Amino acid sequence: MELDEICRPIREYLDEAEERLKSERNVDSPGLSDLLYYSLRGGGKRIRPILILLSGMLYKGSKDRLISMALAVELTHLATLVHDDTIDNSSVRWGRPTINTLWGVEQAVLLGDYLFAHAGELAASTDNIRVIKLLSKTLMIITGGEVAQARSAFNLEQTREHYFHRISSKTASL
C-alpha cells in the first residue's frame, strides 16, 4: 500500500495542514522568517502528522484541533532535528545544508527554541490539557535521551538495554 493511498481519507486535512505550515513562516522578524522558510520547505514525509490525523479521524476530532496537534508534533520534530544537527555538527539534512551550516550554531539553537515554543502554543490552542502535558513530557524524554547519548557516546561497555532505551528516548518518542 502506498502512502498516497493511506492518506486519501485525510487528504483535505493534510492540504490544510501544509497551508498552515507555510503560513508559519510569516513572522515579523525578517531573520527568523528566513530561517523558518528554509527549514519548513525542507524534506520529510510528514509521517507524524499523518498518524495524528488518521488517529483523530477514528475519534471524530475537531478538524482545527487535529491540525493544530499535527502541526505541534511536526514543529517539535523539526526543532529536534535542528538541535540534533547542531549538537552533532551535521552539515547536510535531506540533501541540503543544515541551518547550523548556513547560519551558525546560535541561529540554529534559537530557531529550534522558537519551533519548540510555537509547538507549545499550537498544543495549547487545542484547549486539551492532556495534549499539552503529553507534548511537554515528550520533550523532557527527548532531552533526557540527548543527554544520555552525549554522556555515553564513546562508552563501548554500555548494555544493549541502555542503548535501546537511549535511542527510543529520542525523536522516536514523538
C-alpha positions in Angstrom: 0.0 0.0 0.0 1.4 3.4 -1.0 1.5 6.5 1.3 -0.9 8.4 -1.0 -3.5 5.7 -0.7 -3.1 5.7 3.1 -3.6 9.4 3.2 -6.7 9.5 1.0 -9.1 9.8 3.9 -7.2 12.8 5.3 -6.1 14.5 2.1 -8.2 17.6 2.9 -6.7 17.8 6.4 -3.2 17.3 5.1 -3.6 20.0 2.5 -4.9 22.4 5.1 -2.0 21.5 7.5 0.5 22.2 4.7 -1.0 25.6 4.1 -0.9 26.4 7.8 2.7 25.2 7.9 3.5 27.6 5.1 1.8 30.5 6.9 4.0 29.7 10.0 6.9 31.3 8.0 5.3 34.7 8.1 6.7 36.4 11.3 7.7 40.0 12.0 11.4 39.2 12.3 13.0 39.0 8.8 15.9 36.9 10.1 13.6 34.4 11.8 11.4 34.4 8.7 14.3 33.4 6.6 15.2 30.5 8.9 11.6 29.3 9.1 11.2 29.5 5.3 14.3 27.4 4.8 13.6 24.8 7.5 9.9 24.4 6.7 10.4 23.8 3.0 12.9 21.0 3.8 12.2 17.4 3.2 10.4 14.8 5.3 7.4 12.7 4.7 5.3 14.2 7.4 4.6 10.8 8.9 3.9 12.1 12.4 1.1 14.5 11.3 -0.3 11.7 9.1 -0.5 9.4 12.0 -2.1 12.1 14.2 -4.7 12.9 11.6 -5.6 9.3 10.8 -5.9 8.6 14.6 -8.0 11.7 15.0 -10.4 10.6 12.3 -11.2 7.5 14.3 -12.4 9.7 17.2 -14.1 12.3 15.1 -12.0 15.1 16.5 -12.3 18.7 15.6 -10.6 19.4 12.3 -8.9 22.6 13.6 -7.7 20.9 16.8 -6.4 17.9 14.9 -4.4 20.0 12.5 -3.1 22.1 15.4 -1.9 18.8 17.1 -0.4 17.6 13.9 1.5 20.8 13.4 2.6 20.9 17.0 4.2 17.5 16.6 5.7 18.3 13.2 7.3 21.5 14.6 8.6 19.7 17.6 10.1 17.1 15.3 11.7 19.8 13.2 13.1 21.5 16.3 14.7 18.3 17.5 16.3 17.8 14.1 17.6 21.4 14.1 19.1 20.9 17.6 20.4 17.4 16.8 22.1 18.7 13.6 23.7 21.4 15.7 24.8 19.1 18.5 26.2 16.6 16.0 27.7 19.4 13.8 25.9 17.8 10.9 26.3 19.7 7.6 23.6 18.1 5.5 20.0 17.1 6.1 17.6 16.0 3.3 20.3 16.7 0.8 20.6 20.3 1.8 23.0 22.3 4.0 21.7 22.4 7.6 20.7 25.5 9.5 23.8 25.5 11.6 26.0 25.2 8.5 24.3 28.1 6.7 23.6 30.5 9.6 25.7 29.2 12.5 25.1 27.5 15.8 23.5 30.4 17.6 20.8 30.9 14.9 20.2 27.2 14.8 19.7 26.9 18.5 17.4 29.9 18.5 15.3 28.5 15.6 15.0 25.2 17.4 13.9 27.1 20.6 11.3 29.1 18.6 9.9 25.9 17.0 9.5 24.3 20.4 7.8 27.4 21.7 5.5 27.6 18.7 4.7 23.9 19.1 3.7 24.5 22.7 1.4 27.4 21.5 -0.2 25.1 19.0 -0.7 22.4 21.6 -2.3 25.0 24.0 -4.7 26.1 21.2 -6.3 22.7 21.4 -7.6 23.5 24.9 -6.7 20.0 25.8 -4.5 19.7 28.9 -3.7 16.1 28.1 -2.2 17.2 24.8 -0.2 19.9 26.4 1.1 17.6 29.1 1.9 14.9 26.6 3.9 17.3 24.4 5.8 18.6 27.5 6.6 15.1 28.8 7.8 14.0 25.3 10.2 17.0 25.2 11.5 16.0 28.6 12.1 12.4 27.4 13.8 13.6 24.2 16.1 16.0 26.1 16.9 13.1 28.5 17.7 10.9 25.5 20.1 13.6 24.1 21.9 14.0 27.4 22.2 10.2 27.7 23.6 10.0 24.2 26.1 12.7 24.9 27.3 11.0 28.1 27.6 7.6 26.5 28.9 8.5 23.1 32.2 6.7 23.5 31.2 4.1 26.1 31.8 0.8 24.4 30.6 -1.1 27.5 27.0 0.2 27.6 24.4 -2.5 27.7 22.0 -3.3 24.9 19.1 -2.3 27.1 20.8 1.1 27.8 21.4 1.6 24.1 17.8 0.8 23.2 16.4 3.0 26.0 18.6 5.9 24.8 17.6 5.7 21.2 13.9 5.2 22.0 14.1 8.4 24.1 15.0 10.5 21.1 12.6 11.5 18.2 11.1 8.0 18.2 9.2 9.1 21.3 7.3 11.6 19.2 
